[in-house]
Amino acid sequence: MLAANIWHWWVGLVLTVVGIGAVAAVAAGYIKQVSATRFPGKRQRRGHDEG
C-alpha cells in the first residue's frame, strides 16, 4: 500500500497547484477587467474622442 499512499500524495499536490493557479488566474482576470473599465487605455479613449 506504499504505492497508493505516494500516488495519492502526488495527485493531491498536483490538484493543489492547479487549484491555486486557477484561483490566481480568475483573480488576475477580474482585476484586469475592473481596471480596464476604470482606466481605459489610449485605444479606447481615442475612439470616444473621434465619434
C-alpha positions, -999 to 999 in steps of 0.1 A, spaced: 0 0 0 30 23 -1 25 30 -38 -11 40 -31 0 64 -4 26 80 -26 2 82 -56 -24 100 -36 2 124 -23 13 134 -58 -23 136 -70 -31 159 -41 -1 180 -48 -9 184 -85 -46 193 -77 -35 218 -51 -11 236 -75 -38 236 -103 -63 249 -79 -41 277 -67 -33 286 -103 -69 287 -113 -78 310 -84 -49 333 -93 -60 333 -129 -95 342 -120 -83 370 -97 -60 384 -123 -87 383 -149 -111 401 -126 -85 428 -117 -77 433 -154 -114 436 -163 -121 460 -135 -91 482 -141 -99 482 -179 -133 497 -172 -120 522 -146 -89 533 -165 -95 530 -203 -64 529 -224 -54 552 -253 -71 530 -278 -104 531 -261 -102 568 -254 -93 577 -289 -125 560 -302 -147 581 -279 -130 614 -288 -134 610 -326 -171 600 -326 
